[in-house]
Amino acid sequence: MRAALNHKESDKIPVDCGAMHSSGISGIAYNGLKKRLGISGGETRIYDVIQQLALPEQWYLDRFSIDSVDLARVFAAEPSEWRDWSLPDGSPAKFPAWIDLEKRGKDWVCLNAKKEVIASMAGGAFYFSQAQYPLYGKQSERFDDLPDLLDKVSWVALKDPLWKNSAKKDSFPSIGQATRKLFEETDYCFTANYGSLFFEIGQYLYRNDEFFMKMLTEPKEIIGLFDKLAELHLANLGPFLEQVSPYADVIIFGDDLGMQTGPLISPQLYKEMVWPWHKKIFSFVKKNSRLKTFLHSCGSFFELIPYLIDAGLDILNPVQTQTAGMDAKSLKEKFGKDLVFWGGGIDTQHVLASGDEKAVRKEVRKNCEIFMKDGGFVFNPIHNMLPGIPPGNIVAMYEEVNSIGYW
């Protein structure tokens, strides 16, 4: 992993599953895989509530030669912090006890500390959706109430194991102790998830349509929001880096910038409205730690990548090569010296979901041969493995990537 992160070739391609919230496997797909392989016992713990992602167990890490893990797994160890639940397909799982979950008719809802519904999952659906947009139809100038507003945002309020105790005064020292434990007791490269930055949170607060319009019609308001978000991010980022930097390798952020067909906003608008804040956070990480900066950003945004590199980005995920202008060869040739591609291993929308095992192996090998040259590549499917993906395709994918060596 460290060779790859420093653009060097090693004996094998490093492989990830579950080191962050967009590189994992859904609980339903995980249970299907266990059934196919005859794996009995253990527990399917849903550590990402919204996407219902399973925390890979040790058998999975060993069998598929996984090289990286999420620091959050250390905080998911106590059985008392999990309760029985059934996934939408009826298969068994464990749900976080620190999440307030209720069944209402055929639907499930998640509540915040004020008993407000912040996420819901309709009967027959596979995921929770955000239930409210606290700034929709409103105007704000100071954003002094931003922490309260964020508590209404499902992606912020429904915390994973790493951040479930973030309100406690000793949360950062405990994170430091856990990071050191992983460093001393395992050989994994592990990641520290810090969360979303600016662009996504604006959409969560205003709703996508209104947020995009406000970027053009009320730019001062959005800059005021980003300024307040930066203040909140930096207040915790320093203490967090102090605890994890000696041991972890990667800090993860998220800001989806692309659609299937191109960037969500123009390069000019990105440079004016978003780039300064990305640069502020990435520069702070560089100045105060040894960690590599990692950005999860879905979709097509080839034109924005030079700005991200200039802002201080080291690693890009999920590398959605099937979207417009994001083919593997162009990405590697243009940006391979500057960026590590963490993802891009196989198209999960089409090939992994509906191709046969031969097509899966062909796609894996083709993409690996492009991305692995001169290092700078961590294999992962393009985003999470979703319900309905055939277990045989998952096995074929891992068998193929783990058969490819540098020498």
Contacts in CASP RR format, 6 or more apart in sequence:
PFRMAT RR
TARGET T0000
AUTHOR 0000-0000-0000
METHOD contacts of the structure
MODEL  1
MRAALNHKESDKIPVDCGAMHSSGISGIAYNGLKKRLGISGGETRIYDVI
QQLALPEQWYLDRFSIDSVDLARVFAAEPSEWRDWSLPDGSPAKFPAWID
LEKRGKDWVCLNAKKEVIASMAGGAFYFSQAQYPLYGKQSERFDDLPDLL
DKVSWVALKDPLWKNSAKKDSFPSIGQATRKLFEETDYCFTANYGSLFFE
IGQYLYRNDEFFMKMLTEPKEIIGLFDKLAELHLANLGPFLEQVSPYADV
IIFGDDLGMQTGPLISPQLYKEMVWPWHKKIFSFVKKNSRLKTFLHSCGS
FFELIPYLIDAGLDILNPVQTQTAGMDAKSLKEKFGKDLVFWGGGIDTQH
VLASGDEKAVRKEVRKNCEIFMKDGGFVFNPIHNMLPGIPPGNIVAMYEE
VNSIGYW
1 14 0 8 1.000
1 67 0 8 1.000
1 68 0 8 1.000
1 189 0 8 1.000
1 249 0 8 1.000
1 378 0 8 1.000
2 189 0 8 1.000
2 249 0 8 1.000
3 9 0 8 1.000
3 10 0 8 1.000
3 14 0 8 1.000
3 375 0 8 1.000
4 10 0 8 1.000
4 13 0 8 1.000
4 14 0 8 1.000
4 340 0 8 1.000
4 375 0 8 1.000
4 376 0 8 1.000
4 377 0 8 1.000
4 378 0 8 1.000
5 189 0 8 1.000
5 249 0 8 1.000
5 250 0 8 1.000
5 292 0 8 1.000
5 314 0 8 1.000
5 315 0 8 1.000
5 340 0 8 1.000
5 376 0 8 1.000
5 378 0 8 1.000
7 336 0 8 1.000
7 337 0 8 1.000
7 340 0 8 1.000
7 374 0 8 1.000
7 375 0 8 1.000
7 376 0 8 1.000
8 374 0 8 1.000
8 375 0 8 1.000
8 376 0 8 1.000
9 372 0 8 1.000
9 374 0 8 1.000
9 375 0 8 1.000
9 406 0 8 1.000
10 375 0 8 1.000
10 406 0 8 1.000
11 405 0 8 1.000
11 406 0 8 1.000
11 407 0 8 1.000
12 65 0 8 1.000
12 402 0 8 1.000
12 404 0 8 1.000
12 405 0 8 1.000
12 406 0 8 1.000
13 368 0 8 1.000
13 372 0 8 1.000
13 377 0 8 1.000
13 378 0 8 1.000
13 379 0 8 1.000
13 401 0 8 1.000
13 402 0 8 1.000
13 404 0 8 1.000
13 405 0 8 1.000
13 406 0 8 1.000
14 67 0 8 1.000
14 68 0 8 1.000
14 189 0 8 1.000
14 377 0 8 1.000
14 378 0 8 1.000
14 379 0 8 1.000
15 64 0 8 1.000
15 65 0 8 1.000
15 66 0 8 1.000
15 67 0 8 1.000
15 68 0 8 1.000
15 378 0 8 1.000
15 379 0 8 1.000
15 380 0 8 1.000
15 398 0 8 1.000
15 401 0 8 1.000
15 402 0 8 1.000
16 23 0 8 1.000
16 66 0 8 1.000
16 67 0 8 1.000
16 68 0 8 1.000
16 342 0 8 1.000
16 343 0 8 1.000
16 378 0 8 1.000
16 379 0 8 1.000
16 380 0 8 1.000
17 23 0 8 1.000
17 24 0 8 1.000
17 25 0 8 1.000
17 56 0 8 1.000
17 60 0 8 1.000
17 61 0 8 1.000
17 64 0 8 1.000
17 66 0 8 1.000
17 380 0 8 1.000
18 24 0 8 1.000
18 25 0 8 1.000
18 53 0 8 1.000
18 55 0 8 1.000
18 56 0 8 1.000
18 66 0 8 1.000
18 68 0 8 1.000
18 69 0 8 1.000
18 70 0 8 1.000
19 68 0 8 1.000
19 69 0 8 1.000
19 70 0 8 1.000
19 189 0 8 1.000
19 190 0 8 1.000
19 191 0 8 1.000
19 250 0 8 1.000
20 70 0 8 1.000
20 191 0 8 1.000
20 193 0 8 1.000
20 252 0 8 1.000
20 294 0 8 1.000
20 296 0 8 1.000
20 317 0 8 1.000
21 48 0 8 1.000
21 51 0 8 1.000
21 53 0 8 1.000
21 160 0 8 1.000
21 193 0 8 1.000
21 296 0 8 1.000
22 296 0 8 1.000
22 298 0 8 1.000
22 317 0 8 1.000
22 318 0 8 1.000
22 383 0 8 1.000
22 384 0 8 1.000
23 317 0 8 1.000
23 318 0 8 1.000
23 342 0 8 1.000
23 343 0 8 1.000
23 380 0 8 1.000
23 381 0 8 1.000
23 383 0 8 1.000
23 384 0 8 1.000
24 53 0 8 1.000
24 54 0 8 1.000
24 56 0 8 1.000
24 380 0 8 1.000
24 384 0 8 1.000
24 385 0 8 1.000
25 33 0 8 1.000
25 53 0 8 1.000
25 54 0 8 1.000
25 56 0 8 1.000
25 384 0 8 1.000
25 385 0 8 1.000
25 394 0 8 1.000
26 51 0 8 1.000
26 52 0 8 1.000
26 53 0 8 1.000
26 54 0 8 1.000
26 126 0 8 1.000
26 384 0 8 1.000
26 385 0 8 1.000
26 386 0 8 1.000
26 387 0 8 1.000
27 44 0 8 1.000
27 46 0 8 1.000
27 52 0 8 1.000
27 53 0 8 1.000
27 54 0 8 1.000
27 87 0 8 1.000
27 91 0 8 1.000
27 93 0 8 1.000
27 387 0 8 1.000
28 52 0 8 1.000
28 87 0 8 1.000
28 88 0 8 1.000
28 89 0 8 1.000
28 91 0 8 1.000
28 126 0 8 1.000
28 387 0 8 1.000
28 388 0 8 1.000
29 385 0 8 1.000
29 386 0 8 1.000
29 387 0 8 1.000
29 388 0 8 1.000
29 389 0 8 1.000
29 391 0 8 1.000
29 394 0 8 1.000
30 44 0 8 1.000
30 54 0 8 1.000
30 56 0 8 1.000
30 60 0 8 1.000
31 44 0 8 1.000
31 54 0 8 1.000
31 87 0 8 1.000
31 89 0 8 1.000
31 91 0 8 1.000
31 92 0 8 1.000
31 93 0 8 1.000
32 91 0 8 1.000
32 391 0 8 1.000
33 39 0 8 1.000
33 391 0 8 1.000
33 394 0 8 1.000
33 395 0 8 1.000
34 40 0 8 1.000
34 44 0 8 1.000
35 391 0 8 1.000
36 391 0 8 1.000
36 392 0 8 1.000
36 395 0 8 1.000
37 63 0 8 1.000
37 391 0 8 1.000
37 395 0 8 1.000
39 59 0 8 1.000
42 57 0 8 1.000
43 57 0 8 1.000
43 82 0 8 1.000
43 93 0 8 1.000
43 94 0 8 1.000
44 54 0 8 1.000
44 87 0 8 1.000
44 91 0 8 1.000
44 92 0 8 1.000
44 93 0 8 1.000
44 94 0 8 1.000
45 54 0 8 1.000
45 55 0 8 1.000
45 76 0 8 1.000
45 82 0 8 1.000
45 93 0 8 1.000
45 94 0 8 1.000
46 52 0 8 1.000
46 53 0 8 1.000
46 54 0 8 1.000
46 55 0 8 1.000
46 85 0 8 1.000
46 87 0 8 1.000
46 93 0 8 1.000
46 94 0 8 1.000
46 95 0 8 1.000
46 96 0 8 1.000
47 53 0 8 1.000
47 54 0 8 1.000
47 55 0 8 1.000
47 70 0 8 1.000
47 72 0 8 1.000
47 73 0 8 1.000
47 76 0 8 1.000
47 96 0 8 1.000
47 160 0 8 1.000
47 161 0 8 1.000
48 160 0 8 1.000
49 95 0 8 1.000
49 96 0 8 1.000
49 99 0 8 1.000
49 110 0 8 1.000
49 119 0 8 1.000
49 128 0 8 1.000
49 158 0 8 1.000
50 119 0 8 1.000
50 127 0 8 1.000
50 128 0 8 1.000
50 154 0 8 1.000
50 155 0 8 1.000
50 158 0 8 1.000
51 127 0 8 1.000
51 384 0 8 1.000
52 87 0 8 1.000
52 88 0 8 1.000
52 93 0 8 1.000
52 126 0 8 1.000
52 127 0 8 1.000
52 128 0 8 1.000
53 384 0 8 1.000
54 93 0 8 1.000
55 70 0 8 1.000
55 72 0 8 1.000
55 73 0 8 1.000
55 76 0 8 1.000
56 66 0 8 1.000
56 69 0 8 1.000
60 66 0 8 1.000
61 69 0 8 1.000
61 188 0 8 1.000
63 398 0 8 1.000
64 398 0 8 1.000
64 402 0 8 1.000
65 398 0 8 1.000
65 402 0 8 1.000
66 188 0 8 1.000
67 188 0 8 1.000
67 189 0 8 1.000
67 378 0 8 1.000
68 188 0 8 1.000
68 189 0 8 1.000
68 190 0 8 1.000
68 191 0 8 1.000
68 250 0 8 1.000
68 378 0 8 1.000
69 182 0 8 1.000
69 186 0 8 1.000
69 188 0 8 1.000
69 189 0 8 1.000
69 190 0 8 1.000
69 191 0 8 1.000
70 162 0 8 1.000
70 190 0 8 1.000
70 191 0 8 1.000
70 193 0 8 1.000
71 162 0 8 1.000
71 175 0 8 1.000
71 178 0 8 1.000
71 179 0 8 1.000
71 182 0 8 1.000
71 190 0 8 1.000
71 191 0 8 1.000
71 192 0 8 1.000
71 193 0 8 1.000
71 244 0 8 1.000
71 248 0 8 1.000
72 160 0 8 1.000
72 161 0 8 1.000
72 162 0 8 1.000
72 163 0 8 1.000
72 193 0 8 1.000
73 161 0 8 1.000
74 161 0 8 1.000
74 178 0 8 1.000
74 179 0 8 1.000
74 181 0 8 1.000
74 182 0 8 1.000
75 161 0 8 1.000
75 162 0 8 1.000
75 164 0 8 1.000
75 165 0 8 1.000
75 178 0 8 1.000
76 82 0 8 1.000
76 161 0 8 1.000
80 97 0 8 1.000
81 96 0 8 1.000
81 97 0 8 1.000
81 98 0 8 1.000
81 161 0 8 1.000
82 94 0 8 1.000
82 95 0 8 1.000
82 96 0 8 1.000
82 97 0 8 1.000
83 94 0 8 1.000
83 95 0 8 1.000
83 97 0 8 1.000
84 92 0 8 1.000
84 93 0 8 1.000
84 94 0 8 1.000
84 95 0 8 1.000
85 92 0 8 1.000
85 93 0 8 1.000
85 94 0 8 1.000
85 95 0 8 1.000
85 101 0 8 1.000
86 92 0 8 1.000
86 93 0 8 1.000
87 93 0 8 1.000
88 121 0 8 1.000
88 123 0 8 1.000
88 124 0 8 1.000
88 125 0 8 1.000
88 126 0 8 1.000
88 387 0 8 1.000
89 387 0 8 1.000
95 101 0 8 1.000
96 161 0 8 1.000
96 164 0 8 1.000
98 159 0 8 1.000
98 164 0 8 1.000
99 110 0 8 1.000
99 158 0 8 1.000
100 110 0 8 1.000
100 111 0 8 1.000
100 112 0 8 1.000
100 115 0 8 1.000
101 108 0 8 1.000
101 109 0 8 1.000
101 110 0 8 1.000
101 111 0 8 1.000
102 108 0 8 1.000
102 109 0 8 1.000
102 110 0 8 1.000
102 111 0 8 1.000
106 122 0 8 1.000
106 123 0 8 1.000
106 124 0 8 1.000
107 120 0 8 1.000
107 121 0 8 1.000
107 122 0 8 1.000
107 123 0 8 1.000
108 120 0 8 1.000
108 121 0 8 1.000
108 123 0 8 1.000
108 128 0 8 1.000
109 117 0 8 1.000
109 119 0 8 1.000
109 120 0 8 1.000
109 121 0 8 1.000
109 131 0 8 1.000
110 117 0 8 1.000
110 118 0 8 1.000
110 119 0 8 1.000
110 120 0 8 1.000
110 128 0 8 1.000
110 154 0 8 1.000
110 158 0 8 1.000
111 117 0 8 1.000
111 118 0 8 1.000
112 118 0 8 1.000
112 151 0 8 1.000
112 152 0 8 1.000
112 157 0 8 1.000
113 151 0 8 1.000
114 151 0 8 1.000
116 132 0 8 1.000
116 152 0 8 1.000
117 131 0 8 1.000
117 132 0 8 1.000
118 130 0 8 1.000
118 131 0 8 1.000
118 132 0 8 1.000
118 151 0 8 1.000
118 152 0 8 1.000
118 153 0 8 1.000
118 154 0 8 1.000
118 157 0 8 1.000
118 158 0 8 1.000
119 128 0 8 1.000
119 129 0 8 1.000
119 130 0 8 1.000
119 131 0 8 1.000
119 154 0 8 1.000
119 158 0 8 1.000
120 128 0 8 1.000
120 129 0 8 1.000
120 131 0 8 1.000
121 127 0 8 1.000
121 128 0 8 1.000
121 129 0 8 1.000
126 386 0 8 1.000
126 387 0 8 1.000
128 154 0 8 1.000
128 158 0 8 1.000
129 154 0 8 1.000
130 153 0 8 1.000
130 154 0 8 1.000
130 155 0 8 1.000
130 204 0 8 1.000
131 154 0 8 1.000
132 152 0 8 1.000
133 204 0 8 1.000
133 205 0 8 1.000
133 206 0 8 1.000
133 207 0 8 1.000
133 210 0 8 1.000
134 149 0 8 1.000
134 152 0 8 1.000
134 153 0 8 1.000
134 205 0 8 1.000
135 149 0 8 1.000
135 205 0 8 1.000
135 206 0 8 1.000
136 205 0 8 1.000
136 206 0 8 1.000
136 207 0 8 1.000
136 210 0 8 1.000
137 206 0 8 1.000
137 210 0 8 1.000
139 218 0 8 1.000
139 221 0 8 1.000
140 221 0 8 1.000
140 225 0 8 1.000
141 221 0 8 1.000
141 224 0 8 1.000
142 228 0 8 1.000
143 149 0 8 1.000
143 224 0 8 1.000
143 225 0 8 1.000
143 228 0 8 1.000
146 225 0 8 1.000
146 228 0 8 1.000
146 229 0 8 1.000
146 232 0 8 1.000
147 232 0 8 1.000
149 205 0 8 1.000
150 156 0 8 1.000
150 157 0 8 1.000
150 201 0 8 1.000
150 205 0 8 1.000
151 157 0 8 1.000
153 201 0 8 1.000
153 204 0 8 1.000
153 205 0 8 1.000
154 204 0 8 1.000
155 196 0 8 1.000
155 200 0 8 1.000
155 204 0 8 1.000
156 196 0 8 1.000
156 201 0 8 1.000
156 204 0 8 1.000
159 166 0 8 1.000
160 193 0 8 1.000
162 175 0 8 1.000
162 192 0 8 1.000
162 193 0 8 1.000
165 171 0 8 1.000
165 174 0 8 1.000
166 236 0 8 1.000
172 239 0 8 1.000
172 240 0 8 1.000
172 242 0 8 1.000
172 243 0 8 1.000
173 243 0 8 1.000
175 240 0 8 1.000
175 243 0 8 1.000
175 244 0 8 1.000
176 243 0 8 1.000
176 244 0 8 1.000
176 247 0 8 1.000
179 190 0 8 1.000
179 192 0 8 1.000
179 243 0 8 1.000
179 244 0 8 1.000
179 246 0 8 1.000
179 247 0 8 1.000
179 248 0 8 1.000
180 246 0 8 1.000
180 247 0 8 1.000
182 188 0 8 1.000
182 190 0 8 1.000
182 247 0 8 1.000
183 190 0 8 1.000
183 246 0 8 1.000
183 247 0 8 1.000
183 248 0 8 1.000
189 249 0 8 1.000
189 250 0 8 1.000
190 247 0 8 1.000
190 248 0 8 1.000
190 249 0 8 1.000
190 250 0 8 1.000
191 248 0 8 1.000
191 249 0 8 1.000
191 250 0 8 1.000
191 251 0 8 1.000
191 252 0 8 1.000
191 294 0 8 1.000
192 240 0 8 1.000
192 244 0 8 1.000
192 248 0 8 1.000
192 250 0 8 1.000
192 251 0 8 1.000
192 252 0 8 1.000
192 291 0 8 1.000
193 251 0 8 1.000
193 252 0 8 1.000
194 233 0 8 1.000
194 237 0 8 1.000
194 240 0 8 1.000
194 251 0 8 1.000
194 252 0 8 1.000
194 253 0 8 1.000
195 252 0 8 1.000
195 253 0 8 1.000
195 254 0 8 1.000
196 204 0 8 1.000
196 253 0 8 1.000
196 254 0 8 1.000
196 255 0 8 1.000
197 229 0 8 1.000
197 233 0 8 1.000
197 253 0 8 1.000
197 254 0 8 1.000
197 255 0 8 1.000
197 277 0 8 1.000
197 278 0 8 1.000
197 281 0 8 1.000
198 225 0 8 1.000
198 226 0 8 1.000
198 229 0 8 1.000
198 230 0 8 1.000
198 255 0 8 1.000
198 274 0 8 1.000
198 277 0 8 1.000
198 278 0 8 1.000
199 255 0 8 1.000
199 256 0 8 1.000
199 257 0 8 1.000
199 264 0 8 1.000
199 274 0 8 1.000
200 254 0 8 1.000
200 255 0 8 1.000
200 256 0 8 1.000
201 229 0 8 1.000
202 211 0 8 1.000
202 222 0 8 1.000
202 225 0 8 1.000
203 211 0 8 1.000
205 211 0 8 1.000
205 225 0 8 1.000
206 214 0 8 1.000
211 222 0 8 1.000
212 264 0 8 1.000
212 265 0 8 1.000
214 221 0 8 1.000
214 222 0 8 1.000
215 222 0 8 1.000
215 265 0 8 1.000
215 269 0 8 1.000
215 273 0 8 1.000
216 269 0 8 1.000
219 273 0 8 1.000
222 273 0 8 1.000
223 273 0 8 1.000
226 273 0 8 1.000
226 274 0 8 1.000
226 277 0 8 1.000
229 277 0 8 1.000
230 277 0 8 1.000
230 280 0 8 1.000
230 281 0 8 1.000
233 281 0 8 1.000
234 280 0 8 1.000
234 281 0 8 1.000
234 284 0 8 1.000
237 281 0 8 1.000
237 284 0 8 1.000
237 285 0 8 1.000
237 288 0 8 1.000
238 284 0 8 1.000
238 288 0 8 1.000
241 251 0 8 1.000
241 285 0 8 1.000
241 288 0 8 1.000
241 289 0 8 1.000
241 291 0 8 1.000
242 288 0 8 1.000
244 251 0 8 1.000
244 289 0 8 1.000
244 291 0 8 1.000
245 288 0 8 1.000
245 289 0 8 1.000
245 290 0 8 1.000
245 291 0 8 1.000
248 291 0 8 1.000
249 291 0 8 1.000
249 292 0 8 1.000
250 291 0 8 1.000
250 292 0 8 1.000
250 294 0 8 1.000
250 315 0 8 1.000
251 285 0 8 1.000
251 289 0 8 1.000
251 291 0 8 1.000
251 292 0 8 1.000
251 293 0 8 1.000
251 294 0 8 1.000
252 294 0 8 1.000
252 296 0 8 1.000
253 281 0 8 1.000
253 293 0 8 1.000
253 294 0 8 1.000
253 295 0 8 1.000
253 296 0 8 1.000
254 295 0 8 1.000
254 296 0 8 1.000
254 297 0 8 1.000
255 274 0 8 1.000
255 278 0 8 1.000
255 295 0 8 1.000
255 296 0 8 1.000
255 297 0 8 1.000
256 264 0 8 1.000
256 296 0 8 1.000
256 297 0 8 1.000
256 298 0 8 1.000
256 299 0 8 1.000
257 263 0 8 1.000
257 264 0 8 1.000
257 265 0 8 1.000
257 270 0 8 1.000
257 274 0 8 1.000
257 297 0 8 1.000
257 298 0 8 1.000
257 299 0 8 1.000
257 301 0 8 1.000
257 304 0 8 1.000
258 264 0 8 1.000
258 297 0 8 1.000
258 298 0 8 1.000
258 299 0 8 1.000
258 300 0 8 1.000
258 301 0 8 1.000
258 323 0 8 1.000
259 299 0 8 1.000
259 300 0 8 1.000
259 323 0 8 1.000
260 299 0 8 1.000
260 300 0 8 1.000
260 323 0 8 1.000
260 324 0 8 1.000
261 300 0 8 1.000
261 323 0 8 1.000
261 324 0 8 1.000
262 299 0 8 1.000
262 300 0 8 1.000
262 301 0 8 1.000
262 302 0 8 1.000
262 323 0 8 1.000
262 324 0 8 1.000
262 325 0 8 1.000
263 270 0 8 1.000
263 300 0 8 1.000
263 301 0 8 1.000
263 303 0 8 1.000
263 304 0 8 1.000
264 301 0 8 1.000
265 273 0 8 1.000
265 274 0 8 1.000
267 303 0 8 1.000
267 304 0 8 1.000
267 307 0 8 1.000
270 304 0 8 1.000
270 307 0 8 1.000
271 307 0 8 1.000
275 307 0 8 1.000
275 310 0 8 1.000
275 311 0 8 1.000
278 295 0 8 1.000
278 307 0 8 1.000
278 308 0 8 1.000
278 311 0 8 1.000
278 313 0 8 1.000
279 310 0 8 1.000
279 311 0 8 1.000
279 312 0 8 1.000
282 293 0 8 1.000
282 311 0 8 1.000
282 312 0 8 1.000
282 313 0 8 1.000
283 311 0 8 1.000
283 312 0 8 1.000
285 291 0 8 1.000
285 293 0 8 1.000
286 293 0 8 1.000
286 312 0 8 1.000
292 314 0 8 1.000
292 315 0 8 1.000
292 340 0 8 1.000
293 312 0 8 1.000
293 313 0 8 1.000
293 314 0 8 1.000
293 315 0 8 1.000
294 314 0 8 1.000
294 315 0 8 1.000
294 316 0 8 1.000
294 317 0 8 1.000
294 342 0 8 1.000
295 308 0 8 1.000
295 313 0 8 1.000
295 315 0 8 1.000
295 316 0 8 1.000
295 317 0 8 1.000
296 317 0 8 1.000
296 318 0 8 1.000
297 316 0 8 1.000
297 317 0 8 1.000
298 318 0 8 1.000
298 320 0 8 1.000
298 383 0 8 1.000
299 320 0 8 1.000
299 323 0 8 1.000
299 326 0 8 1.000
300 320 0 8 1.000
300 323 0 8 1.000
300 324 0 8 1.000
300 325 0 8 1.000
300 326 0 8 1.000
301 326 0 8 1.000
302 325 0 8 1.000
302 326 0 8 1.000
302 330 0 8 1.000
302 331 0 8 1.000
305 316 0 8 1.000
305 331 0 8 1.000
305 334 0 8 1.000
305 335 0 8 1.000
305 339 0 8 1.000
306 335 0 8 1.000
308 316 0 8 1.000
309 335 0 8 1.000
309 338 0 8 1.000
309 339 0 8 1.000
313 339 0 8 1.000
314 339 0 8 1.000
314 340 0 8 1.000
315 339 0 8 1.000
315 340 0 8 1.000
315 341 0 8 1.000
315 342 0 8 1.000
315 378 0 8 1.000
316 335 0 8 1.000
316 339 0 8 1.000
316 340 0 8 1.000
316 341 0 8 1.000
316 342 0 8 1.000
317 341 0 8 1.000
317 342 0 8 1.000
317 343 0 8 1.000
317 380 0 8 1.000
318 342 0 8 1.000
318 343 0 8 1.000
318 344 0 8 1.000
318 380 0 8 1.000
318 381 0 8 1.000
318 382 0 8 1.000
318 383 0 8 1.000
319 326 0 8 1.000
319 328 0 8 1.000
319 331 0 8 1.000
319 341 0 8 1.000
319 342 0 8 1.000
319 343 0 8 1.000
319 344 0 8 1.000
319 345 0 8 1.000
319 371 0 8 1.000
319 382 0 8 1.000
320 326 0 8 1.000
320 344 0 8 1.000
320 382 0 8 1.000
320 383 0 8 1.000
321 327 0 8 1.000
321 328 0 8 1.000
321 331 0 8 1.000
321 344 0 8 1.000
321 345 0 8 1.000
321 347 0 8 1.000
321 367 0 8 1.000
321 382 0 8 1.000
322 347 0 8 1.000
322 349 0 8 1.000
322 350 0 8 1.000
322 382 0 8 1.000
328 344 0 8 1.000
328 366 0 8 1.000
328 367 0 8 1.000
328 370 0 8 1.000
328 371 0 8 1.000
329 370 0 8 1.000
331 341 0 8 1.000
332 341 0 8 1.000
332 370 0 8 1.000
332 371 0 8 1.000
332 373 0 8 1.000
336 374 0 8 1.000
336 376 0 8 1.000
339 376 0 8 1.000
340 376 0 8 1.000
340 377 0 8 1.000
340 378 0 8 1.000
341 371 0 8 1.000
341 376 0 8 1.000
341 377 0 8 1.000
341 378 0 8 1.000
342 377 0 8 1.000
342 378 0 8 1.000
342 380 0 8 1.000
343 377 0 8 1.000
343 378 0 8 1.000
343 379 0 8 1.000
343 380 0 8 1.000
343 381 0 8 1.000
343 382 0 8 1.000
344 367 0 8 1.000
344 371 0 8 1.000
344 379 0 8 1.000
344 380 0 8 1.000
344 381 0 8 1.000
344 382 0 8 1.000
345 363 0 8 1.000
345 364 0 8 1.000
345 367 0 8 1.000
345 368 0 8 1.000
345 371 0 8 1.000
345 379 0 8 1.000
345 380 0 8 1.000
345 381 0 8 1.000
345 382 0 8 1.000
345 401 0 8 1.000
346 352 0 8 1.000
346 360 0 8 1.000
346 363 0 8 1.000
346 364 0 8 1.000
346 367 0 8 1.000
346 381 0 8 1.000
346 382 0 8 1.000
346 397 0 8 1.000
347 363 0 8 1.000
347 382 0 8 1.000
348 381 0 8 1.000
348 382 0 8 1.000
348 383 0 8 1.000
348 384 0 8 1.000
348 385 0 8 1.000
348 386 0 8 1.000
348 389 0 8 1.000
349 382 0 8 1.000
351 359 0 8 1.000
351 360 0 8 1.000
351 363 0 8 1.000
352 360 0 8 1.000
352 363 0 8 1.000
352 381 0 8 1.000
352 385 0 8 1.000
352 389 0 8 1.000
352 393 0 8 1.000
352 394 0 8 1.000
352 397 0 8 1.000
353 386 0 8 1.000
353 388 0 8 1.000
353 389 0 8 1.000
353 393 0 8 1.000
355 393 0 8 1.000
356 393 0 8 1.000
357 392 0 8 1.000
357 393 0 8 1.000
357 396 0 8 1.000
360 393 0 8 1.000
360 396 0 8 1.000
360 397 0 8 1.000
360 400 0 8 1.000
361 396 0 8 1.000
361 397 0 8 1.000
361 399 0 8 1.000
361 400 0 8 1.000
364 379 0 8 1.000
364 397 0 8 1.000
364 400 0 8 1.000
364 401 0 8 1.000
365 400 0 8 1.000
365 404 0 8 1.000
368 377 0 8 1.000
368 379 0 8 1.000
368 401 0 8 1.000
368 404 0 8 1.000
369 404 0 8 1.000
371 377 0 8 1.000
372 404 0 8 1.000
372 406 0 8 1.000
379 401 0 8 1.000
381 397 0 8 1.000
385 394 0 8 1.000
END
